[in-house]
Amino acid sequence: MRQPSFIVFFVSLFLVGCAGSSSMMQDVPAERSAYAPEPGHALLVFMRPSGLGFAIQSVVFDATSDEPKMIGIVSAKTKIAYQADPGEHRIMVVSESADFMDATLLEGKTYYALVTPRMGVWRARFSLRPVPKAEIGSKQFNEWIESSRWVENTEKSSEWARENMSSVKEKQAENITEWLNKPDKPILHAQDGS
């Protein structure tokens, strides 16, 4: 069990988290920040515009297969782009616990989801909130986009994911049944893409 490493990760991120950033991620240069879906893919943008729970990091995974794939660490006031295969996906956000969102993605479309903090037992937990197409372009949506800066993975974040995958899978296993039994599971629908 890799729990101590997982705890050290979040404690270390707490120390740098006041700035709403992770030392394991890097800012995306302005000349590379005009994201669009790559050929044969859909683009999924995760935003965390809220400063609530700023000292705690949230890690987002594509948990569609048996081996979760880290999308990135989404700190307060950041956003990350994920080039995803079209089709059905299960997305997972991990901090103190794990929470999930299902998504159906169409090739060539761009989708958005919010990483939203909520109170946990010891620290903030996070959920995923799909952004429906009707909200894209609204005043609030534009504020979310403008208040969040683009970040991307580094070798450090990828290494952390490899070293802590057993702990991530434990959190996934501990929380998936409760999530599956929810009557109002968050779902990002194919038509929500723009």
Secondary structure, 3 states (H helix, E strand, C coil): CCHHHHHHHHHHHHHHHCCCCCCCEEECCHHHCCCCCCCCCEEEEEEECCCCCCCCCEEEEECCCCCCEEEEEECCCEEEEEEECCEEEEEEEECCCEEEEEEEECCCCEEEEEEEEEECCCCEEEEEEECCHHHCCCHHHHHHHHHCEEEEECHHHHHHHHHCHHHHHHHHHHHHHHHHCCCCCCEECHHHCC
